[in-house]
């Protein structure tokens, strides 16, 4: 730490109780009271340095000059600083450091200790040393911290702004280019190595400096000073990610609730409470609102995880409505980057209906839908069955949010207080095209039905409209076909679309079989024409075996189709006759025998799914 020594005389002041005495050999002729302390001094050393003391002593001079008593209770820095001022006036040895230069500068201005009252007066001395302090990172922070107790005087003398600008300039500049320490925790280390007493510097390799080297140092500042520093750094065009990182570091240090929430599931202890801010809700709420305002507005700069933690804390501290709305909008703008565990915000309202704050998530989703720029581009997308079978989908922000929402619905579904309309409204926020597969929403619906067994059939059917049975995977379709909690109409739809998939698969096998047969005949004819039947006999024989294998596979699929038909008949018999079942769903039976011994491909292709609709028939005929 930088230091400036003033004065040449030996120590002449000693403390007697609450009184400072000057052992100069002369009786004291002036008493100055500062707070609880009193100073017994002499007029001449004070008159030659301070214009204020000169005026006060002159005004108090009367008949009894020995009883001159002055009161300076408003002097910046109090009795501790005035003792240093008195030593300066008497020429006693003293040290000016980064910890007292601000108070001495303010006190000298308060006492009018300018060059008019003596050459090399205290104003000039402290101003010169303050410029040296501002050249060093660590000393600048120490000087700025001392401004907290003298904020009014320091701002009037522009000391605060000078310290802020000095720190902001250093924070935005590569520290290896200058000589200031990267952190006051390692003041003894410099980027260029170690300096010995003889001035020779070692050739030690400079340490790598990370971009967050200044976060911890400035986190000790009070909120007003820290806010000024962040605004100054931002005005200098610092990287928004670095700015957000500094604010997040400050928030984690001074908002204990953030630490507790972050370690709630893993059982870790909360972060230690800062010594600057108490745990009072009012102070914490004000701090949180200020931090929310300091965070950069750019999308994706501030991690969504931190924004959700901040939003959760704002609800606990009952922050202002504008603060919570601002955080909800920021989360909604980058909801595709959120994690499910961070989205599970406990309900802290007075009228708690559900375990989690579903209304908050609803507002976040609504805002995401408003700001998403890709909605119109993807609204016309058609996800066909072939794409589903491929299983390769680009995870667009809308798709990622849909997956996140399905996971969230599965987490809140077991809540018995979750009403059906709220569940449907939340699930219907994202459009159908955002879910290439509906396994997630099916799982959430199944959990909801299991936790709400009192739902009527009409309510179940209405909820199942959120699910597209055609987009279920094979595993989900198999589970749904045997799920007793689903309405019968939904089970039939699942089976119907499974039949469509089966028919598509069979048609694909027949298409390959026809191509192989044609290829086989063409190869045989060419071989006979060119007298190459014997060299190609092995190849033709292999193709014949392949065709036979395909026909066997087709027969197996037809058996599975017949088994599926029998299962549907068993289900319908519990509700009524087969004809009434067909009339209820607008279906008709199209029987077709399965002849395993047939050898013609066309007859095998004529065997289609046993359960089809009139519309499906027209489509197949066309």
HUSUL-V705792 format. One record per residue. N is the residue number from 0. SS is DSSP state (H for helix, E for strand, C for the rest). Layout:
<<N/SS> <N/SS>>
This chain:
<<0/C> <1/C> <2/E> <3/E> <4/E> <5/E> <6/C> <7/C> <8/E> <9/C> <10/C> <11/C> <12/E> <13/E> <14/E> <15/E> <16/C> <17/C> <18/E> <19/E> <20/E> <21/E> <22/C> <23/C> <24/C> <25/C> <26/C> <27/C> <28/C> <29/E> <30/E> <31/E> <32/E> <33/E> <34/C> <35/C> <36/E> <37/E> <38/E> <39/E> <40/E> <41/C> <42/H> <43/H> <44/H> <45/H> <46/H> <47/C> <48/C> <49/C> <50/H> <51/H> <52/H> <53/H> <54/H> <55/H> <56/H> <57/H> <58/H> <59/H> <60/C> <61/C> <62/C> <63/C> <64/H> <65/H> <66/H> <67/E> <68/E> <69/E> <70/E> <71/C> <72/C> <73/C> <74/C> <75/C> <76/C> <77/H> <78/H> <79/H> <80/H> <81/H> <82/H> <83/H> <84/H> <85/H> <86/H> <87/H> <88/H> <89/H> <90/C> <91/E> <92/C> <93/E> <94/E> <95/E> <96/E> <97/C> <98/C> <99/C> <100/H> <101/H> <102/H> <103/H> <104/H> <105/H> <106/H> <107/H> <108/H> <109/H> <110/C> <111/C> <112/C> <113/C> <114/H> <115/H> <116/H> <117/C> <118/C> <119/C> <120/C> <121/H> <122/H> <123/H> <124/H> <125/H> <126/H> <127/H> <128/H> <129/H> <130/H> <131/H> <132/H> <133/C> <134/C> <135/C> <136/H> <137/H> <138/H> <139/H> <140/H> <141/H> <142/H> <143/H> <144/H> <145/H> <146/H> <147/H> <148/H> <149/H> <150/H> <151/H> <152/H> <153/H> <154/H> <155/H> <156/C> <157/C> <158/H> <159/H> <160/H> <161/H> <162/H> <163/H> <164/H> <165/H> <166/H> <167/H> <168/H> <169/H> <170/H> <171/C> <172/C> <173/C> <174/H> <175/H> <176/H> <177/C> <178/C> <179/C> <180/C> <181/C> <182/C> <183/H> <184/H> <185/H> <186/C> <187/C> <188/C> <189/E> <190/C> <191/C> <192/E> <193/C> <194/E> <195/C> <196/C> <197/C> <198/C> <199/C> <200/E> <201/C> <202/C> <203/C> <204/C> <205/C> <206/C> <207/C> <208/C> <209/C> <210/C> <211/C> <212/C> <213/C> <214/H> <215/H> <216/H> <217/H> <218/C> <219/C> <220/C> <221/C> <222/H> <223/H> <224/H> <225/H> <226/H> <227/H> <228/H> <229/H> <230/H> <231/H> <232/H> <233/H> <234/H> <235/C> <236/C> <237/C> <238/C> <239/H> <240/H> <241/H> <242/H> <243/H> <244/H> <245/H> <246/H> <247/H> <248/H> <249/H> <250/H> <251/H> <252/H> <253/H> <254/C> <255/H> <256/H> <257/H> <258/H> <259/H> <260/H> <261/H> <262/C> <263/C> <264/C> <265/C> <266/C> <267/C> <268/C> <269/C> <270/C> <271/C> <272/C> <273/C> <274/C> <275/C> <276/C> <277/C> <278/C> <279/C> <280/H> <281/H> <282/H> <283/H> <284/H> <285/H> <286/H> <287/H> <288/H> <289/H> <290/H> <291/H> <292/H> <293/H> <294/C> <295/C> <296/C> <297/C> <298/C> <299/C> <300/C> <301/C> <302/C> <303/H> <304/H> <305/H> <306/H> <307/H> <308/H> <309/H> <310/H> <311/H> <312/H> <313/H> <314/H> <315/H> <316/C> <317/C> <318/C> <319/C> <320/H> <321/H> <322/H> <323/H> <324/H> <325/H> <326/H> <327/H> <328/H> <329/H> <330/H> <331/H> <332/H> <333/C> <334/H> <335/H> <336/H> <337/C> <338/C> <339/H> <340/H> <341/H> <342/H> <343/C> <344/C> <345/E> <346/C> <347/C> <348/C> <349/C> <350/C> <351/C> <352/C> <353/C> <354/C> <355/E> <356/C> <357/H> <358/H> <359/H> <360/H> <361/H> <362/H> <363/H> <364/H> <365/H> <366/H> <367/H> <368/H> <369/H> <370/H> <371/C> <372/C> <373/C> <374/H> <375/H> <376/H> <377/H> <378/C> <379/C> <380/C> <381/C> <382/C> <383/C> <384/H> <385/H> <386/H> <387/H> <388/H> <389/H> <390/C> <391/C> <392/C> <393/C> <394/C> <395/C> <396/H> <397/H> <398/H> <399/H> <400/H> <401/H> <402/H> <403/H> <404/H> <405/H> <406/H> <407/H> <408/H> <409/H> <410/H> <411/H> <412/C> <413/C> <414/C> <415/C> <416/C> <417/C> <418/C> <419/H> <420/H> <421/H> <422/H> <423/H> <424/H> <425/H> <426/H> <427/C> <428/C> <429/C> <430/C> <431/H> <432/H> <433/H> <434/C> <435/C> <436/C> <437/C> <438/H> <439/H> <440/H> <441/H> <442/H> <443/H> <444/H> <445/H> <446/H> <447/H> <448/H> <449/H> <450/H> <451/C> <452/C> <453/C> <454/C> <455/C> <456/H> <457/H> <458/H> <459/H> <460/H> <461/H> <462/H> <463/H> <464/C> <465/C> <466/C> <467/C> <468/H> <469/H> <470/H> <471/C> <472/C> <473/H> <474/H> <475/H> <476/H> <477/H> <478/H> <479/H> <480/H> <481/C> <482/C> <483/C> <484/C> <485/C> <486/C> <487/H> <488/H> <489/H> <490/H> <491/H> <492/H> <493/H> <494/H> <495/H> <496/H> <497/H> <498/H> <499/H> <500/H> <501/H> <502/H> <503/H> <504/H> <505/H> <506/H> <507/H> <508/H> <509/H> <510/H> <511/H> <512/H> <513/H> <514/H> <515/H> <516/H> <517/H> <518/H> <519/H> <520/H> <521/H> <522/H> <523/H> <524/H> <525/H> <526/H> <527/H> <528/H> <529/C> <530/C> <531/C> <532/C> <533/C> <534/C> <535/C> <536/H> <537/H> <538/H> <539/H> <540/H> <541/H> <542/H> <543/H> <544/H> <545/H> <546/H> <547/H> <548/H> <549/H> <550/H> <551/H> <552/H> <553/H> <554/H> <555/H> <556/H> <557/H> <558/H> <559/H> <560/H> <561/H> <562/H> <563/H> <564/H> <565/H> <566/H> <567/H> <568/H> <569/H> <570/H> <571/H> <572/H> <573/C> <574/C> <575/C> <576/C> <577/H> <578/H> <579/H> <580/H> <581/H> <582/H> <583/H> <584/H> <585/C> <586/E> <587/E> <588/E> <589/C> <590/C> <591/C> <592/C> <593/C> <594/C> <595/C> <596/C> <597/C> <598/C> <599/C> <600/H> <601/H> <602/H> <603/H> <604/H> <605/C> <606/C> <607/C> <608/C> <609/C> <610/E> <611/E> <612/E> <613/H> <614/H> <615/H> <616/H> <617/H> <618/H> <619/H> <620/H> <621/C>>
